[in-house]
Amino acid sequence: MNGGRKDAAAASVLVVCWSSGFVGAELATQDAPVETVLAWRTGLAAALLGGWALLRGERVRRASLLRQAVLGFLVQVVYLGGVFAAAGAGISAGTSALVAALQPLVVAALAGPLLGERTSVRQRVGLAIGASGVALVVAGDLGAGGAAPAAFLLPVVALAGLAAGTLLERRWAPSASLVVSLALQSAVAALVFGVVAGARGQLVPPAGAEFWTAMAWLVLLSTVGGYGSYLFVVRRSGATTASTLLYLTPPATALWAWAMFGQAPGPTALPGVLVCAVGVALALRRAGAPEVDRALRA
């Protein structure tokens, strides 16, 4: 597979698999508390990916362990924990998605001074348009809930964790393979979530097949597919490109919810999808990511 097709495939996998996490979370939390879901999701992912790394005969340098631990804490513990805690506190999915939509803007603003990934005026306009498209997609969900004002800090914390982890991943450029990186990061998250779940007496999983089906969904699609493709795009095309593609995940999530749960998109969803597509195409139309841009226009 040539470079252009590989980038296009990675972009598609990222959008589909990252958005699948929201559906998997809804499936899993129907039968178990959030702490149980997070502990088993990350624990199973760590076991699967760790076993894969061992079969491949991969070794981990001691110097990379601390960095992978930091990255795992930021992009899995802080991000996942913040998103799930926000839902548990009564923050609507639309509100959390809208806050998360600021992540590409944060990364683009910091990628220049920290990573040397300069953004053009067209890219900045595209990022702003993409954010407005996300707002349209989730507009019907805003205002739902009734959470305490302090709870609105939770999706902000999640955003900060993912943005910081994305920038550090690109800056450190870890030598460890994607399999090893994701295994170590999942192990860190499993340790944290496992301790929390155990302390609350919620580590024992339900016996029903529905829970384990949801776990398979979350581990294979959302963790291996979603986080794996995200790391791949960050390493190959840069932090700004990977973050910008996340603009397409709220529309993709709306399609997942419609297909899986019969949740019809709101009247502003389709215009929002179109606006998102325009914003992403503008933001990625630069010298650093021509392959992805061609894929989006194809």
N, C-alpha and C positions, 0 to 999 in steps of 0.2 A: 504494500500500500504506500503510495507516494505521500509526500508531506502534506499536500493540500487535502487529500482525502482523509488522512489521519487526523488533521485538525478539525475537519468538518464532522467526522465521526465522534471525536472527543467532545465537541460542542453539543452535539445532539444527545449523547449519552449523559452529559452533565445536566442538561435541562430536564430530561425525562426522569433520571434517577434522583436528582436532588429534590424535585417536586414530589416524588413518590414518598418521601419521608413524612410529609404532612398527612397523607392518606394512611400510611402504615401506623403512624402515631394514633390516629383515630380508631383504627382497627384494634390495636393492642390495648388501648386504655378503656375499651369497652368491657374488658374482662379482668383488668389488673390495675393497681395504682401506678402512678407515674414513676415512682422510685423503683418499683419492680421491673417495669418496662425498660427503663434506662440501664439498670444493672445487668439484666439479661441480654439486652441488645448489644451493649459494648463488650460484655464478657464472652458471648458467643463469637462475636466478630474477632476479638483478640485471639481466641482459641483457633478459629478457622485460619486466620491469616498467619498466626504464629506457626501452626503446623505446616502451612504451605511454604513459609520461609525456611523451615527446617528441612523439608523435602528438597528444596532447591539448593540446600547447602550454603545458605547465606550466613555471613557473619556480621556482627554489629560492633563497630568501634566504640570504645568506652566514651570517647569525646562526644559522640553523637547521641548518647543516651539522654543526657541532660537536655539537649536541645529538643529532642523528640518528646520528652516529658513536658517541656514548656509548651510546645505546639499542641500536644494532645490536650493539655489543660485548657488552652485558649479556644481551640476550634471544636472541641467536643464537650468538655465539662462546662465551660462558661457559655458557649453558644447553645448547646442542646439543653443544658440545665436552665438557662434563662428563658428559652422559648417554652419549655414545658412548664416551668414555674409560673410564667405569665399566664398561660392557659388555665392553670390551676387556681390562679388568683382572680380569674374572671375577666382577663383581658381578651377581647375578641381576636379571632384569627386574622381578621382584616386589619385591625390596628397593629398587631405584631408584624404582619407582612408589610404594612406601610412604613413602619419604623425600620424594618430590615432593608427596605428599598433604598434607604440612605447609605447603605454600606458601600455600593460602588462609588458614590460621590466622595465618601470619606477616604476610600482607598486611592481614588484618582488624585485627590488633593494632596495626599501624603506620599504617593509613589514618586512624584517628581523630586522633592527634596531628599527623600530617604533612599530611593532606588535609582534615580535618574531616568525614570519612565515619564518623559514629558508628554503632556496632553495638549493637543491643538485646540483652537477655538471651536472647530467643528465637533471634536470629541466632547468638549464640555457642554456644548449645546445638545448633543445626542444624549449625554447622561441626564441632563435636566429634563429632556423630553421623555426619556425612559421612566424617570421617577414620576412624572405626571401620568404616564400610562398605567403604572402600577396603582396610583391613586384611584384612577377610574375603575380598574378591575375590582378593587376591594371596597369601593365606595359604599356599596350596599351593606357591608358588614360593620362599618364604623358606627360607634355609638352603642353597640350591643354590649351586654354585660352589666356593669355596675361595680367595677372594681374600685378599690381604694386608690386615691391619687398616687400614693407611694408605689403602688404596683406597676405603674407605667414606667418606672425605672428599669424593670426587669427586661423588656425587649431592648432597651437602650444598652444594658449591660451585655446582652447577647450579641448585639451588633458590634460593640466594641471588641468583644472577644474574637469574633470571626475576622474583623478587619485587622486587628493586631496580629493574629496568627497568619493571615494571608501575607502581610507585609514581611513578617519575620521569615516565613517559608521562602519567599523570593530572595530576601537579603542574605540568609544563611546558605541558600542553595545546598541542602544536605546531600551528602554523597550516598546515603542509604537508598535502596530501591524503594519504589512505591509500596511494594508488599511489606517490607520491613518497617517502613515509616508508618504505614497505616496500622500494622500490628502493634507497634509500640504505643502509638497514640491511643488506640482502642484499649490497650491494657491499662494505661494511666486512667482513662475515663472509667473503666470497669472497676478499678480499685476505689476510686472516689465514690462512684454511685453505689457500689456494693457496700461500702461502709455506711453510707447514708441509709440505704434500704435496710441493712441489718440492724442499725440503731433504732429504726422505727418499726422493727418487726415485720417488714414487708419484703423480705428477700425470697421467701418460698413462692414459687410460681404456681399459678392455677394449673389444674390437670387437663383442662379442656383443649381439644384440638385447635380451637379458634385462636388461642393465645400463641401456640407454636407455629401456626400458619402465619400469623402476624409477625412473629419473630423472624421467620425465614424471609419474609418480605423486607423487613427492616435491615436485616444483616446483609442479604445478597444485593437487593436493589439500592437501598438508601445508604448503607455504609460502604460496602465494597464498590458498588457502581457510582454512587453519588460522591462520597468523599474521595474515592480513588480517582475519578475523572477530574474532580476539582483540583487535586494536587497535581495531576498530569498537566492540566491547562496552565496552572500557575507556573510550573517549572518550564513548560515549553513556550508559552506565549506571554507570560507576565501577569502580575497581580491585577492590573487594570482590566485586561481582557477577561480573566476568569470572573472577576466581580461583576463586570458588565453583563455577562451572560446570565447572571442570577436575576436580572430584570425579567427574563422570560419564564421564570419559575412560577410566579403567581398565576399567569394565564394557564400554564400547564397544570398547575394544581387545581384550578377551576374545572379543567377538562377531566382530570382524574376524579374529582368529587362528583361531577355530573355522571360519569360512566359507572362509578362504583356505588354511589349512594343516592343517585337520582336528584342531587342538589342542583337545580337549574341555575345557571349563571344569571346575575342581575342584568338589568337593561344597559348598564354602562360597561359590561364586560367586553363585548365585542369591539366597541370603539377603543377601549383600553388596550386590548391585544394589538390592534393595529398601530396605536400610538407607541406601545412598547417596541414593536418590530421596527418602526422607523427610527426610534431613539437608539436601539442597539446597532442597527445598520450604520447610522452616522458615527456612533462612538467607536465602532470597530473598523471603520474605513480609514485605515492609516497604514503607513509603511510597515509597521511592526506586526500586523495581523492580516495580511491580504488573503490568506487561505480561508480564514473564518468568515471574512467579509464576503468572499465569493460564494461560500456555502450558504450564507443567509440570503443571498440574492438569487440563488439557483431555484 
